[in-house]
């Protein structure tokens, strides 16, 4: 039994599905990494590190660190 020859459209759909799967996995991985980073920032603050010390250690601005900590407080 012969199968129909694949079309470029089928390849495009396969490529699109693969790209979407990759994007979904990358987004999930980024969410996990951000969550881990935010938990580490909260822990450092709880241990007495200043916003600027945390910022220097993470490469973020002190205002970003402040927003992360404020967001955590509002979610609690």
N, CA and C atoms as an extended XYZ file, in Angstrom:
228
Properties=species:S:1:pos:R:3:atomname:S:1:resname:S:1:resid:I:1 pbc="F F F"
N         0.846       -1.164        0.000 N   UNK     1
C         0.000        0.000        0.000 CA  UNK     1
C         0.894        1.230        0.000 C   UNK     1
N         0.593        2.150       -0.860 N   UNK     2
C         1.401        3.348       -1.024 CA  UNK     2
C         0.798        4.496       -0.213 C   UNK     2
N         1.666        5.261        0.441 N   UNK     3
C         1.221        6.443        1.188 CA  UNK     3
C         1.347        7.657        0.285 C   UNK     3
N         0.454        8.608        0.467 N   UNK     4
C         0.564        9.815       -0.361 CA  UNK     4
C         1.863       10.551       -0.047 C   UNK     4
N         2.397       11.194       -1.047 N   UNK     5
C         3.634       11.949       -0.872 CA  UNK     5
C         3.370       13.093        0.099 C   UNK     5
N         4.301       13.322        1.040 N   UNK     6
C         4.105       14.439        1.978 CA  UNK     6
C         4.100       15.762        1.234 C   UNK     6
N         3.299       16.657        1.736 N   UNK     7
C         3.243       17.986        1.124 CA  UNK     7
C         3.990       18.976        2.002 C   UNK     7
N         4.339       20.077        1.418 N   UNK     8
C         5.016       21.127        2.185 CA  UNK     8
C         4.106       21.631        3.291 C   UNK     8
N         2.803       21.627        3.037 N   UNK     9
C         1.848       22.076        4.053 CA  UNK     9
C         1.945       21.191        5.290 C   UNK     9
N         2.045       19.902        5.101 N   UNK    10
C         2.166       18.981        6.240 CA  UNK    10
C         3.448       19.268        7.003 C   UNK    10
N         4.531       19.523        6.270 N   UNK    11
C         5.795       19.846        6.927 CA  UNK    11
C         5.668       21.153        7.711 C   UNK    11
N         4.964       22.114        7.158 N   UNK    12
C         4.775       23.397        7.828 CA  UNK    12
C         3.981       23.207        9.112 C   UNK    12
N         2.942       22.391        9.075 N   UNK    13
C         2.152       22.126       10.272 CA  UNK    13
C         2.993       21.417       11.333 C   UNK    13
N         3.804       20.462       10.903 N   UNK    14
C         4.686       19.753       11.834 CA  UNK    14
C         5.688       20.715       12.446 C   UNK    14
N         6.256       21.573       11.613 N   UNK    15
C         7.215       22.572       12.108 CA  UNK    15
C         6.545       23.524       13.090 C   UNK    15
N         5.315       23.927       12.762 N   UNK    16
C         4.593       24.849       13.641 CA  UNK    16
C         4.316       24.194       14.991 C   UNK    16
N         3.865       22.953       14.975 N   UNK    17
C         3.600       22.243       16.237 CA  UNK    17
C         4.873       22.096       17.059 C   UNK    17
N         5.978       21.775       16.392 N   UNK    18
C         7.255       21.629       17.102 CA  UNK    18
C         7.691       22.962       17.702 C   UNK    18
N         7.511       24.042       16.949 N   UNK    19
C         7.897       25.368       17.441 CA  UNK    19
C         7.042       25.777       18.633 C   UNK    19
N         5.739       25.493       18.561 N   UNK    20
C         4.856       25.825       19.678 CA  UNK    20
C         5.193       25.002       20.915 C   UNK    20
N         5.518       23.739       20.708 N   UNK    21
C         5.905       22.887       21.831 CA  UNK    21
C         7.178       23.425       22.482 C   UNK    21
N         8.141       23.826       21.667 N   UNK    22
C         9.390       24.393       22.178 CA  UNK    22
C         9.124       25.694       22.937 C   UNK    22
N         8.274       26.551       22.376 N   UNK    23
C         7.961       27.825       23.034 CA  UNK    23
C         7.266       27.599       24.373 C   UNK    23
N         6.367       26.626       24.418 N   UNK    24
C         5.668       26.303       25.663 CA  UNK    24
C         6.642       25.807       26.724 C   UNK    24
N         7.537       24.916       26.314 N   UNK    25
C         8.521       24.383       27.262 CA  UNK    25
C         9.452       25.492       27.755 C   UNK    25
N         9.870       26.369       26.852 N   UNK    26
C        10.761       27.465       27.239 CA  UNK    26
C        10.060       28.426       28.198 C   UNK    26
N         8.784       28.711       27.935 N   UNK    27
C         8.033       29.603       28.818 CA  UNK    27
C         7.891       28.993       30.204 C   UNK    27
N         7.627       27.700       30.259 N   UNK    28
C         7.511       27.028       31.559 CA  UNK    28
C         8.844       27.075       32.304 C   UNK    28
N         9.915       26.798       31.584 N   UNK    29
C        11.244       26.818       32.206 CA  UNK    29
C        11.572       28.224       32.723 C   UNK    29
N        11.200       29.243       31.960 N   UNK    30
C        11.435       30.625       32.385 CA  UNK    30
C        10.621       30.955       33.626 C   UNK    30
N         9.367       30.482       33.685 N   UNK    31
C         8.528       30.712       34.869 CA  UNK    31
C         9.142       30.065       36.104 C   UNK    31
N         9.654       28.847       35.946 N   UNK    32
C        10.282       28.150       37.065 CA  UNK    32
C        11.531       28.902       37.510 C   UNK    32
N        12.331       29.345       36.549 N   UNK    33
C        13.551       30.082       36.885 CA  UNK    33
C        13.217       31.394       37.594 C   UNK    33
N        12.203       32.099       37.109 N   UNK    34
C        11.807       33.364       37.743 CA  UNK    34
C        11.295       33.113       39.156 C   UNK    34
N        10.528       32.072       39.340 N   UNK    35
C        10.017       31.733       40.660 CA  UNK    35
C        11.162       31.398       41.620 C   UNK    35
N        12.127       30.637       41.136 N   UNK    36
C        13.292       30.282       41.954 CA  UNK    36
C        14.079       31.537       42.319 C   UNK    36
N        14.274       32.425       41.337 N   UNK    37
C        14.989       33.684       41.584 CA  UNK    37
C        14.256       34.514       42.624 C   UNK    37
N        12.944       34.639       42.475 N   UNK    38
C        12.166       35.455       43.412 CA  UNK    38
C        12.206       34.869       44.818 C   UNK    38
N        12.158       33.553       44.928 N   UNK    39
C        12.268       32.916       46.248 CA  UNK    39
C        13.626       33.205       46.874 C   UNK    39
N        14.683       33.160       46.081 N   UNK    40
C        16.026       33.449       46.588 CA  UNK    40
C        16.134       34.909       47.027 C   UNK    40
N        15.498       35.800       46.285 N   UNK    41
C        15.507       37.224       46.648 CA  UNK    41
C        14.771       37.421       47.975 C   UNK    41
N        13.622       36.793       48.119 N   UNK    42
C        12.878       36.903       49.386 CA  UNK    42
C        13.696       36.348       50.549 C   UNK    42
N        14.345       35.228       50.330 N   UNK    43
C        15.167       34.633       51.383 CA  UNK    43
C        16.310       35.559       51.769 C   UNK    43
N        16.993       36.144       50.781 N   UNK    44
C        18.100       37.062       51.072 CA  UNK    44
C        17.603       38.264       51.868 C   UNK    44
N        16.436       38.773       51.506 N   UNK    45
C        15.874       39.919       52.233 CA  UNK    45
C        15.529       39.524       53.672 C   UNK    45
N        14.968       38.328       53.825 N   UNK    46
C        14.637       37.848       55.175 CA  UNK    46
C        15.885       37.694       56.038 C   UNK    46
N        17.009       37.415       55.405 N   UNK    47
C        18.263       37.248       56.136 CA  UNK    47
C        18.969       38.583       56.386 C   UNK    47
N        18.362       39.678       55.942 N   UNK    48
C        18.883       40.995       56.244 CA  UNK    48
C        19.655       41.668       55.127 C   UNK    48
N        19.709       41.077       53.948 N   UNK    49
C        20.407       41.715       52.828 CA  UNK    49
C        19.616       42.934       52.365 C   UNK    49
N        20.326       43.984       52.014 N   UNK    50
C        19.667       45.202       51.535 CA  UNK    50
C        19.252       45.026       50.075 C   UNK    50
N        18.370       45.928       49.630 N   UNK    51
C        17.945       45.894       48.232 CA  UNK    51
C        19.148       46.001       47.297 C   UNK    51
N        20.059       46.902       47.621 N   UNK    52
C        21.231       47.099       46.759 CA  UNK    52
C        22.174       45.900       46.793 C   UNK    52
N        22.304       45.251       47.930 N   UNK    53
C        23.135       44.041       47.996 CA  UNK    53
C        22.531       42.924       47.149 C   UNK    53
N        21.222       42.774       47.244 N   UNK    54
C        20.546       41.744       46.448 CA  UNK    54
C        20.658       42.090       44.963 C   UNK    54
N        20.459       43.350       44.640 N   UNK    55
C        20.555       43.790       43.249 CA  UNK    55
C        21.943       43.494       42.684 C   UNK    55
N        22.966       43.797       43.458 N   UNK    56
C        24.336       43.555       42.993 CA  UNK    56
C        24.573       42.061       42.764 C   UNK    56
N        24.008       41.238       43.612 N   UNK    57
C        24.214       39.801       43.484 CA  UNK    57
C        23.420       39.161       42.365 C   UNK    57
N        22.298       39.769       41.991 N   UNK    58
C        21.435       39.179       40.973 CA  UNK    58
C        21.586       39.826       39.601 C   UNK    58
N        22.194       41.006       39.583 N   UNK    59
C        22.294       41.726       38.316 CA  UNK    59
C        21.024       42.496       37.968 C   UNK    59
N        20.101       42.560       38.918 N   UNK    60
C        18.871       43.326       38.725 CA  UNK    60
C        19.058       44.711       39.325 C   UNK    60
N        18.183       45.633       38.966 N   UNK    61
C        18.229       46.941       39.610 CA  UNK    61
C        17.615       46.825       40.997 C   UNK    61
N        17.981       47.755       41.877 N   UNK    62
C        17.404       47.695       43.221 CA  UNK    62
C        15.906       47.948       43.172 C   UNK    62
N        15.433       48.699       42.190 N   UNK    63
C        13.987       48.937       42.050 CA  UNK    63
C        13.256       47.659       41.641 C   UNK    63
N        13.875       46.843       40.794 N   UNK    64
C        13.268       45.563       40.412 CA  UNK    64
C        13.192       44.654       41.626 C   UNK    64
N        14.252       44.624       42.417 N   UNK    65
C        14.250       43.815       43.641 CA  UNK    65
C        13.139       44.301       44.565 C   UNK    65
N        13.008       45.602       44.691 N   UNK    66
C        11.959       46.173       45.543 CA  UNK    66
C        10.579       45.753       45.058 C   UNK    66
N        10.342       45.809       43.731 N   UNK    67
C         9.044       45.407       43.179 CA  UNK    67
C         8.761       43.928       43.452 C   UNK    67
N         9.781       43.084       43.327 N   UNK    68
C         9.605       41.654       43.599 CA  UNK    68
C         9.190       41.453       45.047 C   UNK    68
N         9.865       42.138       45.953 N   UNK    69
C         9.541       41.997       47.381 CA  UNK    69
C         8.163       42.567       47.697 C   UNK    69
N         7.805       43.695       47.088 N   UNK    70
C         6.481       44.284       47.320 CA  UNK    70
C         5.384       43.379       46.774 C   UNK    70
N         5.627       42.769       45.613 N   UNK    71
C         4.649       41.855       45.029 CA  UNK    71
C         4.437       40.657       45.947 C   UNK    71
N         5.517       40.192       46.545 N   UNK    72
C         5.423       39.048       47.472 CA  UNK    72
C         4.589       39.404       48.690 C   UNK    72
N         4.768       40.623       49.187 N   UNK    73
C         4.017       41.059       50.367 CA  UNK    73
C         2.528       41.177       50.053 C   UNK    73
N         2.202       41.661       48.865 N   UNK    74
C         0.787       41.848       48.507 CA  UNK    74
C         0.104       40.510       48.230 C   UNK    74
N         0.878       39.494       47.862 N   UNK    75
C         0.306       38.168       47.597 CA  UNK    75
C         0.111       37.369       48.879 C   UNK    75
N         0.768       37.774       49.944 N   UNK    76
C         0.698       37.013       51.201 CA  UNK    76
C        -0.584       37.256       51.937 C   UNK    76
